Amino acid sequence: MCSVASGSSTSLQRKALRKTTLVLIIGACLAFASMAQAQFEMSAGVAVGTNYSIHSGSDLPKTATGLGLIIGGQTEMSFTRSWGILTTISYDKRIGYYSNSGSDLGIDFTEDVFLAASYISIEPLLKYVFPNRLFYVVSGPCLGIALQGKSETTTNIVTPGYSFPNGYATQTVNGTVENMNSRFEWKIGAGYGYQIDNMTCLNLQLTYGHGLTNVAKDLDWKVRSLTLLGSFAFAMGR
């Protein structure tokens, strides 16, 4: 009799413990969901900036560098006071210049080469805001949908008495980049956010992007870049 009563009591205690645990788990989930909903914030705005691009690879005679334009929109989803997703969609132009010199059949010449590759870039970056609510760091992927690639080569004959068939010592040839790839790079950086009022914020951000794909198929040509971006964002849903 005593043994049966003890077993029944233990079974009842286990059932009660399972119910209590289940209630606690459900309560914790509801509390977390409520907290997340309470802390969720979203903002959107415009972004403009520039990138300093470094073009390199075995198919380029020399490393090319240059400044390009970035213009687009930006949204931020904050899940807590510290963590969020910062997404920028922009028109992004990667520009590079380099100069070269050479000689052909005893005729000396110089070349000035201009390279440009433009994309629609989409970069969802994970954002962590420091406790002071001013400085933050970001990291994540960037996908560039190829729009156009072009080159411009200006050749100048420096040996006196020689010219091109057009009668001039300078000739410019334009070209296009065929079979461009979509660009994929990994970005990391930091920024500073200045809260103007409860609804508006001004951000200044510097990131480094390491290109992981070639600009075009069958070409060893990659681009790395430093990007300086300013954005003016408005809070939504407040």
LINVEN-V552555 format. One record per backbone hydrogen bond with DSSP energy under -0.5 kcal/mol. NH is the residue of the N-H (numbers start at 1). CO is the residue of the C=O. Records with the same first field share a line. If there is no record, write none. Layout:
NH: CO + CO
This chain:
5: 1
6: 2
7: 3
8: 4
9: 5
10: 6
11: 7
12: 8
13: 9
14: 10
15: 11
16: 12
17: 13
18: 14
19: 15
20: 16
21: 17
22: 18
23: 19
24: 20
25: 21
26: 22
27: 23
28: 24
29: 25
30: 26
31: 27
32: 28
33: 29
34: 30
35: 31
36: 32
37: 33
38: 34
39: 35
40: 36
41: 78
42: 236
43: 76
44: 234
45: 74
46: 232
47: 72
48: 230
49: 70
50: 228
51: 68
52: 226
53: 51 + 66
54: 224
55: 53 + 64
56: 54 + 222
59: 220
60: 57
64: 55
65: 97
66: 53
68: 51
70: 49
71: 91
72: 47
73: 89
74: 45
75: 87
76: 43
77: 85
78: 41 + 76
79: 77 + 83
80: 83
84: 127
85: 77
86: 125
87: 75 + 85
88: 123
89: 73
90: 121
91: 71
92: 90 + 119
93: 69
94: 92 + 117
95: 93
96: 115
97: 65
98: 113
100: 111
102: 109
104: 107
107: 104
108: 106
109: 102
110: 156
111: 100
112: 154
113: 98 + 111
114: 152
115: 96
116: 150
117: 94
118: 148
119: 92
120: 145
121: 90 + 119
122: 143
123: 88
125: 86 + 123
126: 139
127: 84
128: 137
129: 82
130: 135
133: 130
136: 191
137: 128
138: 189
139: 126
140: 187
141: 124
142: 185
143: 122
144: 142 + 183
145: 120 + 143
146: 144
147: 118
148: 118
150: 116
151: 175
152: 114
153: 173
154: 112 + 152
155: 153 + 171
156: 110
157: 169
158: 108
159: 108
160: 158
162: 159
164: 168
167: 164
171: 155
173: 153
175: 151
177: 149
178: 176
181: 215
183: 144
185: 142
186: 210
187: 140
188: 208
189: 138
190: 206
191: 136
192: 204
193: 134
194: 202
195: 193
196: 194 + 200
197: 200
201: 233
202: 194
203: 201 + 231
204: 192
205: 229
206: 190
207: 227
208: 188
209: 225
210: 186 + 208
211: 209 + 223
212: 184
213: 184
215: 221
217: 179
219: 216
221: 219
222: 56
224: 54
225: 209
226: 52
227: 207
228: 50
229: 205 + 227
230: 48
231: 203
232: 46
233: 201 + 231
234: 44
235: 199
236: 42
